Amino acid sequence: MKNLFILLCATYLFVSCGGDNSASKDNSSSKDGATKDQNANKKSPELFVYEGELFSAPKCEDTEGIEIDWLNPNSMPVDYVGLIKVCYPDGQLQHSAGIKNNKWDGELYLYNEAGHLSVLEKYIDGLHVNSKMYRPDRTMFFQANYTNKSRDGEQIQYGLKGEVKMVSQWKDRKIIACEGDDCPEL
């Protein structure tokens, strides 16, 4: 499984960093709403743009779930399964997340005060499996894929034009390998 993860990461880096993309004109999107921005200059890297309907924060009253003061799964009843939400004073959604067996389960959305999606995270039975962070213009500036509760895995940081600034591999909450202009000295 670890070798498959490494192979997928290497393939991603090879495809995203090299070659001429002029033959690829589709605007395919993934389950989580990230798509490649086809308006980017051929010579510049492609931006990952969020196109899901939940980029703009909905009103709390239009969002299912139990409203709480802060996203803390330990404050929920053990047998509760469903969505919980936190709202801004103006009634706009601030956070929403799925919970099951007193653990995060499903997608967690965090919105800034302007109503734009800032963070989208995925959890499976309490395990944080990935994170994506967005700028107000819907472009992703950070993504991470984790393999365990120690958050071992890969993190990628993007510049303003979608260029990869840093790809780092993490183990035991420390960087063990890094490529890119923004890498710290190891």
Order of alpha helices (4+ residues) and beta strands (2+ residues): alpha-beta-beta-beta-beta-beta-beta-beta-beta-beta-beta-beta-beta
